[in-house]
Amino acid sequence: MLFLQCQQPRVPSPSASAPPFRPRVSVAAPLSVRVTGGRRAQAVVAMASADARLAGIASSIRVIPDFPKPGIMFQDITTLLLDPKAFRDTIDLFVERYKDQRITVVAGVEARGFIFGPPIALAIGAKFVPLRKPKKLPGEVISEEYSLEYGTDKIEMHVGAVQANDRALVVDDLIATGGTLCAAVKLIERVGAKVVECACVIELPELKGRDKLGDRPIFVLVEADA
Protein backbone atom coordinates (compact mmCIF):
# COMPACT_ATOMS: atom_id res chain seq x y z
CA MET A 1 0.00 0.00 0.00
CA LEU A 2 1.26 3.48 -0.86
CA PHE A 3 2.18 5.76 2.03
CA LEU A 4 2.81 9.49 1.93
CA GLN A 5 5.27 11.29 4.18
CA CYS A 6 3.53 14.25 5.79
CA GLN A 7 5.46 17.45 6.38
CA GLN A 8 4.13 18.54 9.73
CA PRO A 9 4.33 21.99 11.29
CA ARG A 10 6.48 22.66 14.30
CA VAL A 11 4.19 22.97 17.30
CA PRO A 12 5.19 24.94 20.39
CA SER A 13 6.04 22.75 23.35
CA PRO A 14 3.83 23.04 26.45
CA SER A 15 6.99 23.72 28.45
CA ALA A 16 10.15 25.59 27.60
CA SER A 17 12.21 22.72 28.97
CA ALA A 18 10.37 20.00 27.05
CA PRO A 19 12.04 18.40 24.01
CA PRO A 20 11.00 19.77 20.60
CA PHE A 21 8.36 18.11 18.50
CA ARG A 22 9.89 15.57 16.13
CA PRO A 23 6.96 13.86 14.46
CA ARG A 24 7.49 11.22 11.78
CA VAL A 25 4.18 9.75 10.96
CA SER A 26 2.96 8.04 7.80
CA VAL A 27 -0.52 8.34 6.43
CA ALA A 28 -1.91 6.26 3.61
CA ALA A 29 -3.52 7.61 0.46
CA PRO A 30 -6.41 8.28 0.40
CA LEU A 31 -6.61 7.71 4.13
CA SER A 32 -4.25 6.85 6.93
CA VAL A 33 -5.51 3.52 8.11
CA ARG A 34 -4.24 0.07 7.49
CA VAL A 35 -6.51 -2.83 8.26
CA THR A 36 -5.38 -6.39 8.64
CA GLY A 37 -7.89 -9.17 8.27
CA GLY A 38 -6.32 -12.60 8.26
CA ARG A 39 -2.83 -12.32 6.80
CA ARG A 40 -3.57 -9.72 4.16
CA ALA A 41 -3.56 -5.96 4.57
CA GLN A 42 -6.48 -4.23 2.93
CA ALA A 43 -7.05 -0.60 2.05
CA VAL A 44 -10.37 0.76 3.23
CA VAL A 45 -12.32 3.32 1.22
CA ALA A 46 -13.13 6.43 3.27
CA MET A 47 -14.43 9.92 2.69
CA ALA A 48 -12.03 12.45 1.16
CA SER A 49 -12.00 14.53 4.34
CA ALA A 50 -10.39 11.69 6.31
CA ASP A 51 -6.92 12.51 4.99
CA ALA A 52 -7.03 16.09 6.29
CA ARG A 53 -8.24 14.93 9.69
CA LEU A 54 -5.54 12.30 9.90
CA ALA A 55 -2.81 14.77 9.01
CA GLY A 56 -4.02 16.96 11.86
CA ILE A 57 -4.01 14.03 14.26
CA ALA A 58 -0.51 13.02 13.20
CA SER A 59 0.87 16.54 13.60
CA SER A 60 -0.59 16.84 17.10
CA ILE A 61 1.39 13.86 18.48
CA ARG A 62 4.66 14.82 20.13
CA VAL A 63 7.66 12.51 19.88
CA ILE A 64 10.06 12.55 22.82
CA PRO A 65 13.39 10.77 22.25
CA ASP A 66 15.04 8.57 24.88
CA PHE A 67 11.94 8.24 27.07
CA PRO A 68 11.39 6.29 29.26
CA LYS A 69 14.87 4.94 28.48
CA PRO A 70 17.61 5.59 25.90
CA GLY A 71 16.75 4.53 22.37
CA ILE A 72 12.97 4.82 22.78
CA MET A 73 11.06 7.35 20.66
CA PHE A 74 8.05 7.96 22.91
CA GLN A 75 4.78 8.79 21.15
CA ASP A 76 3.18 11.36 23.45
CA ILE A 77 -0.58 11.58 22.90
CA THR A 78 -1.04 14.16 25.68
CA THR A 79 -0.41 16.88 23.09
CA LEU A 80 -3.18 15.41 20.94
CA LEU A 81 -5.50 15.82 23.94
CA LEU A 82 -4.52 19.50 24.15
CA ASP A 83 -5.89 19.99 20.62
CA PRO A 84 -9.70 19.75 20.78
CA LYS A 85 -10.08 19.36 17.02
CA ALA A 86 -7.49 16.58 16.75
CA PHE A 87 -9.00 14.79 19.75
CA ARG A 88 -12.51 15.09 18.33
CA ASP A 89 -11.38 13.94 14.89
CA THR A 90 -9.70 10.91 16.46
CA ILE A 91 -12.90 9.87 18.21
CA ASP A 92 -15.04 10.66 15.14
CA LEU A 93 -12.95 8.45 12.85
CA PHE A 94 -13.37 5.50 15.20
CA VAL A 95 -17.08 6.16 15.68
CA GLU A 96 -17.65 6.38 11.93
CA ARG A 97 -16.04 2.98 11.53
CA TYR A 98 -17.84 1.17 14.35
CA LYS A 99 -21.28 2.78 14.63
CA ASP A 100 -22.90 0.16 12.37
CA GLN A 101 -20.92 -2.91 13.46
CA ARG A 102 -23.22 -3.92 16.33
CA ILE A 103 -20.49 -3.44 18.94
CA THR A 104 -21.91 -4.08 22.43
CA VAL A 105 -18.78 -3.54 24.51
CA VAL A 106 -15.72 -1.33 24.17
CA ALA A 107 -12.81 -2.65 26.23
CA GLY A 108 -10.12 -0.09 27.04
CA VAL A 109 -6.59 -1.19 27.88
CA GLU A 110 -4.98 0.58 30.85
CA ALA A 111 -4.20 3.34 30.83
CA ARG A 112 -4.60 5.32 27.62
CA GLY A 113 -7.35 3.06 26.38
CA PHE A 114 -9.39 4.69 29.15
CA ILE A 115 -9.04 8.02 27.32
CA PHE A 116 -10.24 6.93 23.89
CA GLY A 117 -12.56 4.04 24.80
CA PRO A 118 -15.33 5.75 26.80
CA PRO A 119 -16.26 8.46 24.24
CA ILE A 120 -16.33 5.82 21.50
CA ALA A 121 -18.57 3.60 23.65
CA LEU A 122 -20.98 6.44 24.42
CA ALA A 123 -21.22 7.46 20.77
CA ILE A 124 -22.02 3.97 19.49
CA GLY A 125 -24.26 2.97 22.41
CA ALA A 126 -21.96 0.32 23.90
CA LYS A 127 -20.85 -0.36 27.45
CA PHE A 128 -17.27 0.40 28.45
CA VAL A 129 -15.13 -2.16 30.28
CA PRO A 130 -11.71 -1.25 31.73
CA LEU A 131 -8.95 -3.84 31.37
CA ARG A 132 -6.58 -3.14 34.23
CA LYS A 133 -3.22 -4.05 35.69
CA PRO A 134 -3.17 -6.53 38.61
CA LYS A 135 -4.83 -5.58 41.90
CA LYS A 136 -6.53 -2.47 40.52
CA LEU A 137 -10.07 -3.85 40.23
CA PRO A 138 -12.01 -4.36 43.51
CA GLY A 139 -14.27 -7.23 42.49
CA GLU A 140 -13.68 -10.80 41.35
CA VAL A 141 -11.47 -10.84 38.28
CA ILE A 142 -10.12 -13.08 35.56
CA SER A 143 -6.62 -12.42 34.30
CA GLU A 144 -4.40 -13.09 31.30
CA GLU A 145 -0.61 -13.21 31.54
CA TYR A 146 1.70 -11.89 28.84
CA SER A 147 5.44 -11.66 28.34
CA LEU A 148 7.59 -8.59 28.77
CA GLU A 149 11.19 -8.05 27.72
CA TYR A 150 12.18 -9.25 31.18
CA GLY A 151 9.54 -11.29 33.00
CA THR A 152 5.75 -11.27 32.71
CA ASP A 153 2.75 -9.13 33.56
CA LYS A 154 -1.02 -9.58 33.71
CA ILE A 155 -4.12 -7.78 32.59
CA GLU A 156 -7.41 -8.24 34.45
CA MET A 157 -11.15 -7.80 33.92
CA HIS A 158 -14.12 -8.00 36.27
CA VAL A 159 -16.00 -11.28 36.12
CA GLY A 160 -19.32 -10.71 34.37
CA ALA A 161 -18.34 -7.43 32.72
CA VAL A 162 -18.27 -9.09 29.30
CA GLN A 163 -20.80 -11.74 28.33
CA ALA A 164 -20.57 -14.60 25.86
CA ASN A 165 -22.95 -12.92 23.42
CA ASP A 166 -21.05 -9.60 23.38
CA ARG A 167 -19.35 -8.15 20.31
CA ALA A 168 -16.24 -6.39 21.55
CA LEU A 169 -13.94 -3.64 20.35
CA VAL A 170 -10.54 -3.47 22.10
CA VAL A 171 -9.09 0.04 22.25
CA ASP A 172 -5.61 1.31 23.13
CA ASP A 173 -3.59 4.34 22.13
CA LEU A 174 -0.72 2.41 20.56
CA ILE A 175 0.36 -1.02 19.37
CA ALA A 176 4.08 -1.69 19.71
CA THR A 177 5.19 -5.26 20.42
CA GLY A 178 1.54 -6.32 20.74
CA GLY A 179 1.83 -8.23 24.01
CA THR A 180 -0.71 -6.22 26.00
CA LEU A 181 -3.21 -5.99 23.16
CA CYS A 182 -2.98 -9.71 22.47
CA ALA A 183 -3.56 -10.49 26.16
CA ALA A 184 -6.60 -8.19 26.16
CA VAL A 185 -8.08 -10.02 23.18
CA LYS A 186 -7.48 -13.44 24.75
CA LEU A 187 -9.06 -12.29 28.01
CA ILE A 188 -12.28 -11.29 26.25
CA GLU A 189 -12.33 -14.39 24.06
CA ARG A 190 -12.03 -16.60 27.15
CA VAL A 191 -15.54 -15.63 28.25
CA GLY A 192 -16.92 -16.50 24.81
CA ALA A 193 -17.32 -12.98 23.43
CA LYS A 194 -16.34 -12.11 19.86
CA VAL A 195 -13.60 -9.53 19.37
CA VAL A 196 -14.72 -7.71 16.24
CA GLU A 197 -11.56 -5.63 15.95
CA CYS A 198 -8.74 -3.89 17.80
CA ALA A 199 -8.40 -0.13 17.37
CA CYS A 200 -5.31 1.99 18.07
CA VAL A 201 -4.40 5.58 17.33
CA ILE A 202 -0.74 4.76 16.59
CA GLU A 203 1.18 1.73 15.33
CA LEU A 204 4.94 1.17 15.43
CA PRO A 205 5.24 -1.23 12.47
CA GLU A 206 8.94 -1.96 13.04
CA LEU A 207 8.05 -3.83 16.24
CA LYS A 208 5.67 -6.18 14.38
CA GLY A 209 3.06 -6.16 17.13
CA ARG A 210 0.24 -7.07 14.74
CA ASP A 211 1.93 -10.42 14.11
CA LYS A 212 0.96 -11.50 17.63
CA LEU A 213 -2.69 -10.88 16.84
CA GLY A 214 -2.69 -13.51 14.11
CA ASP A 215 -5.92 -13.37 12.11
CA ARG A 216 -7.58 -10.83 14.39
CA PRO A 217 -8.17 -7.53 12.56
CA ILE A 218 -6.64 -4.25 13.73
CA PHE A 219 -7.46 -0.70 12.67
CA VAL A 220 -4.91 2.11 13.14
CA LEU A 221 -4.96 5.78 12.27
CA VAL A 222 -1.25 6.64 11.97
CA GLU A 223 2.10 4.86 11.82
CA ALA A 224 5.29 6.10 13.46
CA ASP A 225 8.92 5.12 14.02
CA ALA A 226 9.78 3.06 17.06
Solvent accessible surface area in square Angstrom, and as a share of the most:
residue,aa,sasa,rsa
1,M,103,0.46
2,L,122,0.61
3,F,64,0.27
4,L,82,0.41
5,Q,100,0.44
6,C,29,0.17
7,Q,165,0.73
8,Q,37,0.16
9,P,89,0.56
10,R,186,0.68
11,V,52,0.30
12,P,116,0.73
13,S,38,0.24
14,P,81,0.51
15,S,51,0.33
16,A,118,0.92
17,S,105,0.68
18,A,26,0.20
19,P,47,0.29
20,P,45,0.28
21,F,13,0.06
22,R,125,0.46
23,P,36,0.22
24,R,77,0.28
25,V,1,0.00
26,S,14,0.09
27,V,4,0.02
28,A,0,0.00
29,A,40,0.31
30,P,82,0.52
31,L,9,0.04
32,S,5,0.03
33,V,5,0.03
34,R,47,0.17
35,V,11,0.06
36,T,16,0.09
37,G,30,0.28
38,G,25,0.24
39,R,213,0.78
40,R,188,0.69
41,A,65,0.50
42,Q,101,0.45
43,A,70,0.55
44,V,44,0.25
45,V,142,0.82
46,A,39,0.30
47,M,106,0.48
48,A,95,0.74
49,S,57,0.37
50,A,1,0.01
51,D,45,0.23
52,A,76,0.59
53,R,31,0.11
54,L,1,0.01
55,A,37,0.29
56,G,33,0.31
57,I,0,0.00
58,A,0,0.00
59,S,18,0.12
60,S,9,0.06
61,I,1,0.00
62,R,25,0.09
63,V,4,0.03
64,I,28,0.14
65,P,30,0.19
66,D,88,0.45
67,F,103,0.43
68,P,96,0.61
69,K,102,0.43
70,P,117,0.74
71,G,62,0.59
72,I,64,0.32
73,M,58,0.26
74,F,43,0.18
75,Q,10,0.05
76,D,9,0.04
77,I,2,0.01
78,T,71,0.41
79,T,10,0.06
80,L,0,0.00
81,L,53,0.27
82,L,122,0.60
83,D,54,0.28
84,P,96,0.60
85,K,116,0.49
86,A,4,0.03
87,F,57,0.24
88,R,131,0.48
89,D,11,0.06
90,T,0,0.00
91,I,20,0.10
92,D,50,0.26
93,L,17,0.08
94,F,0,0.00
95,V,24,0.14
96,E,66,0.30
97,R,56,0.20
98,Y,1,0.00
99,K,115,0.49
100,D,119,0.62
101,Q,51,0.22
102,R,170,0.62
103,I,11,0.06
104,T,59,0.34
105,V,0,0.00
106,V,0,0.00
107,A,0,0.00
108,G,0,0.00
109,V,1,0.01
110,E,31,0.14
111,A,61,0.47
112,R,91,0.33
113,G,0,0.00
114,F,56,0.23
115,I,58,0.30
116,F,0,0.00
117,G,0,0.00
118,P,40,0.25
119,P,43,0.27
120,I,0,0.00
121,A,2,0.02
122,L,151,0.75
123,A,61,0.47
124,I,29,0.15
125,G,70,0.67
126,A,15,0.11
127,K,83,0.35
128,F,60,0.25
129,V,7,0.04
130,P,46,0.29
131,L,0,0.00
132,R,63,0.23
133,K,102,0.43
134,P,45,0.28
135,K,194,0.82
136,K,109,0.46
137,L,24,0.12
138,P,129,0.81
139,G,38,0.37
140,E,133,0.60
141,V,47,0.27
142,I,39,0.20
143,S,34,0.22
144,E,31,0.14
145,E,99,0.44
146,Y,32,0.12
147,S,80,0.52
148,L,87,0.43
149,E,129,0.58
150,Y,188,0.71
151,G,52,0.50
152,T,79,0.46
153,D,44,0.23
154,K,83,0.35
155,I,5,0.03
156,E,19,0.09
157,M,1,0.01
158,H,53,0.24
159,V,75,0.43
160,G,47,0.45
161,A,27,0.21
162,V,6,0.03
163,Q,88,0.39
164,A,68,0.53
165,N,132,0.68
166,D,11,0.06
167,R,49,0.18
168,A,0,0.00
169,L,0,0.00
170,V,0,0.00
171,V,1,0.00
172,D,15,0.08
173,D,9,0.05
174,L,40,0.20
175,I,3,0.01
176,A,27,0.21
177,T,75,0.44
178,G,5,0.05
179,G,10,0.09
180,T,44,0.25
181,L,6,0.03
182,C,12,0.07
183,A,3,0.02
184,A,0,0.00
185,V,0,0.00
186,K,86,0.36
187,L,0,0.00
188,I,0,0.00
189,E,66,0.29
190,R,132,0.48
191,V,45,0.26
192,G,48,0.47
193,A,7,0.05
194,K,118,0.50
195,V,12,0.07
196,V,20,0.12
197,E,8,0.04
198,C,0,0.00
199,A,0,0.00
200,C,0,0.00
201,V,0,0.00
202,I,1,0.00
203,E,3,0.01
204,L,14,0.07
205,P,40,0.25
206,E,111,0.50
207,L,72,0.36
208,K,130,0.55
209,G,2,0.02
210,R,32,0.12
211,D,98,0.51
212,K,105,0.44
213,L,1,0.00
214,G,33,0.32
215,D,92,0.48
216,R,65,0.24
217,P,33,0.21
218,I,1,0.00
219,F,11,0.05
220,V,1,0.00
221,L,0,0.00
222,V,2,0.01
223,E,15,0.07
224,A,1,0.01
225,D,50,0.26
226,A,36,0.28
